[in-house]
Amino acid sequence: MAIKKTMIPGIIATIILSIIAKLIAPYISFLGAEGIAMIGGIIIGNTVLNGQRWSTGVRWAEKYPIEIGIALLGITTTLRTIEELGFSGIIFTLIQMSLTILVVTWMGIHVFKVGPKVAMLMGAGNAVCGSSAIASVAPAIGADDDQRRTSVATVSIMGVLLLLTLPTIGPMLFGKDNLLVGALIGGTVQSVGQVVGTASLVNPSVVAYATLFKMVRVILLSVVVVVLANYSHKNDSAIAQAEMKQIRPKVKIPWFIITFIVLMLFSSFLKLPSVITTSAKETTGFFGVVNLAGIGLNLKWSTIKNAGGKLFGYGLLTILFQVSLAILLISVLF
């Protein structure tokens, strides 16, 4: 999407907030740049920058840079990732992801009554990679901006809670077994940045293992997008048929998912210079911060109030389920 003159103030404001969050992050490591950007965005967006002048640019900044970031993840991900975890690691990740999507979506629809689209966004965001997964799934299932923002905010806040608790829970349960602690963190924490931040509070070996488990989840993002898009469109079609309308929805895979797969295959068979992979990783990380800064700036008190304690309760029950499931699977499979 082309940048219009009216967007410039909002884009600049979002980027400045993101840079400040990155600079402050080392001093507030338990939040991370993503958490700082989102919380700062919510505060500033509802006070200083609470005006129409900023909204169009902020909306652009929260949507389009993260698409580039998702695509660039393919450069830092290879098929060899799967080999390094072994059969147990792959089975653990597949079961953890599948049950998270199924149970979290079911809870959202039948227990918390948030609607199927928000439920699917919550399922995908928690199962795969937080805001990146939600950004990928939202257009595929036809979710609107408020549904996307509230889902990202809820998932991100729960990610901060996991960041604060798992570095204690993991070693307490699995001792010095870095693989198992890495499986717990890499299999449950939402965003890539939060996975690294959480694992770094334990030790560097856990960072390596947690990142590997996380990358398997990222690799499966395109599969999740297609499955949820088909599920959503089938439901839409059933409703339309009940109203005697003929709808033939087509699932359109976003360009950045296709690019991610192509780059992943490319990096799997060719050794890329470290400057390219490092640059891709840094760019993806920064665009993730920009995404959360934009979401925070666009997330108004009224939207939070409308979601209320219901979404917080939904998010809390979700991470309790995820962590409990991960502990059970690790005990059985490893």
C-alpha positions in Angstrom: 0.0 0.0 0.0 1.4 3.4 -1.0 2.2 5.9 1.7 0.1 9.0 1.5 1.1 12.4 2.9 -1.5 12.2 5.6 0.1 9.0 6.9 3.5 10.4 7.6 2.9 11.8 11.1 1.5 8.5 12.4 4.2 6.5 10.7 6.9 8.7 12.2 5.3 8.6 15.7 5.1 4.8 15.6 8.7 4.4 14.5 10.0 6.8 17.1 8.1 4.9 19.8 9.6 1.6 18.5 13.1 3.0 18.6 12.6 4.3 22.1 11.2 0.9 23.2 14.3 -0.8 21.7 16.6 1.6 23.6 14.8 1.2 26.9 14.4 -2.6 26.6 17.9 -3.5 28.1 16.9 -1.7 31.3 13.4 -3.3 31.5 14.3 -6.7 30.2 11.4 -8.5 31.8 9.0 -6.6 29.4 11.2 -6.6 26.3 10.9 -4.1 23.5 7.6 -5.6 22.3 6.0 -5.2 25.7 7.3 -1.7 26.2 6.2 -0.6 22.7 2.7 -2.0 23.2 2.1 -0.6 26.7 3.7 2.7 25.8 1.5 2.8 22.7 -1.7 2.2 24.6 -0.9 5.1 27.0 0.3 7.6 24.4 -2.4 6.6 21.9 -5.1 7.3 24.4 -3.6 10.6 25.6 -1.0 12.6 23.6 -1.7 11.1 20.2 -5.5 10.6 20.5 -6.5 12.3 17.3 -7.5 11.6 13.7 -4.3 13.1 12.5 -2.3 10.1 13.6 -4.6 7.2 13.0 -4.1 6.5 9.3 -0.3 6.4 9.5 -0.4 4.3 12.7 -2.8 1.8 11.0 -0.3 1.6 8.1 2.7 1.1 10.5 0.9 -1.7 12.4 0.0 -3.7 9.3 2.6 -3.5 6.5 6.1 -3.7 8.1 5.2 -6.9 10.0 4.3 -8.5 6.7 7.8 -7.9 5.5 9.1 -9.2 8.8 7.1 -12.4 8.5 8.5 -12.9 5.0 12.1 -12.3 6.1 11.7 -15.0 8.8 12.1 -17.5 6.0 15.8 -16.5 5.7 16.5 -17.4 9.3 14.5 -20.7 9.2 15.6 -23.9 7.4 14.3 -27.4 7.1 17.3 -28.6 9.1 15.6 -27.1 12.1 13.2 -30.1 12.1 16.1 -32.6 12.2 17.8 -31.0 15.2 14.8 -31.6 17.5 14.3 -35.3 16.7 11.1 -37.3 16.4 9.9 -36.5 20.0 10.4 -32.8 19.5 8.4 -32.7 16.3 5.6 -34.8 17.8 5.5 -32.6 20.9 5.2 -29.5 18.7 2.6 -30.9 16.4 0.3 -32.1 19.3 0.9 -28.9 21.3 0.0 -26.7 18.4 -3.0 -28.7 17.2 -4.6 -29.0 20.7 -3.9 -25.4 21.4 -5.8 -24.3 18.3 -8.7 -26.7 18.8 -9.2 -26.1 22.6 -8.5 -22.4 22.6 -10.9 -21.8 19.6 -13.6 -24.0 21.3 -13.2 -22.1 24.6 -13.5 -18.8 22.8 -16.7 -19.7 21.0 -18.5 -21.8 23.6 -17.1 -20.6 27.0 -16.2 -17.0 26.6 -18.6 -16.2 23.7 -16.1 -13.9 21.8 -17.1 -15.0 18.4 -15.4 -17.5 16.0 -13.0 -15.0 14.3 -11.5 -13.8 17.6 -11.4 -17.4 18.9 -9.4 -18.5 15.8 -7.1 -15.5 16.1 -6.5 -16.4 19.7 -5.9 -20.0 18.8 -3.4 -19.2 16.1 -1.7 -16.4 18.0 -1.0 -18.7 21.0 -0.3 -21.8 19.0 2.2 -20.3 16.5 3.9 -16.9 17.0 1.8 -14.2 18.6 1.1 -11.1 16.6 2.8 -12.4 13.5 0.4 -15.4 13.3 -2.6 -13.1 14.0 -1.5 -10.7 11.3 -1.3 -13.7 8.9 -4.6 -15.3 9.8 -6.7 -12.2 10.2 -7.0 -11.3 6.5 -7.4 -15.0 5.5 -10.5 -15.4 7.8 -11.9 -11.9 7.2 -11.3 -10.6 10.8 -11.7 -6.8 11.2 -9.1 -4.4 12.8 -10.7 -4.4 16.3 -10.8 -8.1 16.4 -7.1 -8.3 15.4 -6.0 -5.6 17.8 -7.7 -7.0 20.9 -6.4 -10.5 20.1 -2.9 -9.2 19.7 -3.1 -7.2 22.8 -4.4 -10.1 24.8 -1.9 -12.6 23.4 1.0 -10.1 24.0 0.0 -9.5 27.6 -0.2 -13.2 28.3 3.3 -13.5 26.7 4.6 -11.1 29.3 3.1 -13.2 32.0 4.8 -16.3 30.6 8.1 -14.4 30.4 7.8 -13.5 34.1 6.9 -17.1 35.2 8.4 -19.7 33.0 12.1 -19.0 33.8 11.2 -20.1 37.3 8.8 -22.9 36.5 11.0 -24.6 33.8 14.1 -25.2 35.9 11.9 -26.1 39.0 10.2 -28.9 37.0 13.0 -30.1 34.7 16.1 -29.1 36.6 19.2 -28.5 34.4 17.8 -30.4 31.4 18.1 -27.5 29.0 16.3 -29.4 26.2 13.2 -29.9 28.3 13.2 -26.3 29.6 13.7 -25.1 26.0 10.7 -27.2 24.9 8.5 -25.7 27.6 9.5 -22.1 26.7 9.7 -22.7 22.9 6.5 -24.6 22.8 4.3 -22.1 24.7 5.6 -18.5 24.5 4.0 -16.6 21.7 6.3 -14.2 19.9 9.9 -15.0 18.7 11.2 -12.1 20.7 9.5 -13.1 23.9 10.8 -16.7 23.5 14.4 -15.5 23.3 13.8 -13.0 26.1 12.2 -15.7 28.4 14.9 -18.3 27.6 17.7 -15.8 28.1 16.6 -15.5 31.8 17.6 -19.1 32.2 20.8 -19.7 30.2 22.2 -19.6 26.6 21.7 -23.3 26.0 18.0 -22.9 26.8 17.9 -20.0 24.3 19.2 -22.3 21.6 16.8 -25.1 22.2 13.8 -22.8 22.8 14.5 -21.0 19.5 14.6 -24.4 17.6 11.2 -25.4 19.0 9.8 -22.0 18.2 11.1 -22.1 14.6 9.2 -25.4 14.0 6.0 -23.5 15.1 6.9 -20.7 12.7 7.5 -23.1 9.8 4.0 -24.4 10.3 2.4 -20.9 10.2 1.4 -21.3 6.5 -0.4 -24.6 7.3 -2.3 -22.9 10.1 -3.3 -20.0 7.9 -4.7 -22.3 5.2 -6.5 -24.6 7.6 -8.2 -21.8 9.5 -9.1 -19.9 6.3 -10.8 -23.0 4.9 -12.6 -23.6 8.2 -13.8 -20.0 8.4 -15.0 -19.9 4.8 -16.8 -23.2 5.1 -18.7 -21.8 8.1 -19.4 -18.6 6.1 -20.6 -20.7 3.2 -22.9 -22.7 5.4 -24.5 -19.6 6.8 -24.9 -18.2 3.3 -26.5 -21.4 2.0 -29.0 -21.3 4.9 -30.0 -17.8 3.7 -30.3 -19.2 0.1 -27.3 -17.4 -1.2 -24.6 -18.9 -3.3 -21.1 -18.2 -2.1 -18.0 -19.8 -3.4 -15.1 -18.4 -1.3 -11.6 -18.7 -2.4 -8.7 -19.0 0.1 -6.0 -16.5 -0.8 -2.7 -17.1 0.8 -1.0 -13.8 1.7 2.1 -12.8 -0.3 4.3 -12.8 2.8 3.4 -16.4 3.7 4.4 -17.5 0.1 7.6 -15.5 0.3 8.4 -17.0 3.7 8.1 -20.5 2.3 10.2 -19.7 -0.8 12.9 -18.0 1.4 12.9 -20.9 3.8 13.4 -23.4 1.0 16.1 -21.2 -0.5 18.0 -20.9 2.8 17.6 -24.6 3.4 19.7 -25.6 0.4 22.0 -22.6 0.1 24.3 -21.3 2.8 23.6 -17.6 3.0 26.2 -15.0 4.2 25.9 -14.3 7.9 25.4 -10.6 7.1 22.1 -11.5 5.3 20.7 -13.8 8.0 21.7 -11.3 10.8 20.1 -8.4 8.9 16.9 -10.4 8.3 16.7 -11.3 12.0 17.3 -7.8 13.2 14.8 -6.4 10.6 12.1 -8.9 11.6 12.6 -8.2 15.3 12.3 -4.4 14.8 9.3 -4.7 12.6 7.7 -6.8 15.3 8.3 -4.0 17.7 6.8 -1.5 15.2 3.8 -3.8 14.9 3.1 -3.8 18.6 3.7 -0.1 18.9 1.1 0.5 16.2 -1.3 -1.8 17.8 -0.9 -0.1 21.2 -1.3 3.4 19.6 -4.5 2.2 17.8 -6.0 0.3 20.8 -8.4 2.7 22.4 -9.7 2.5 26.0 -13.2 2.0 24.6 -12.1 -1.2 22.8 -10.3 -2.5 25.9 -13.4 -1.6 28.0 -15.7 -3.5 25.6 -13.4 -6.5 25.8 -13.2 -6.1 29.5 -12.2 -8.9 31.9 -13.6 -11.5 29.5 -10.7 -11.4 27.1 -8.2 -11.3 30.0 -9.8 -14.3 31.6 -9.8 -16.0 28.2 -6.1 -15.3 27.7 -5.2 -16.4 31.2 -7.1 -19.7 30.9 -5.4 -20.2 27.5 -1.9 -19.9 28.8 -2.7 -22.1 31.8 -3.9 -24.8 29.4 -0.9 -24.4 27.2 1.6 -24.7 30.0 -0.2 -27.6 31.6 -0.4 -29.4 28.2 3.3 -28.8 27.5 4.4 -30.1 30.9 2.2 -33.3 30.3 3.6 -33.9 26.8 7.2 -33.3 27.8 6.8 -35.8 30.7 5.3 -38.4 28.3 7.4 -37.9 25.1 10.9 -37.2 26.4 
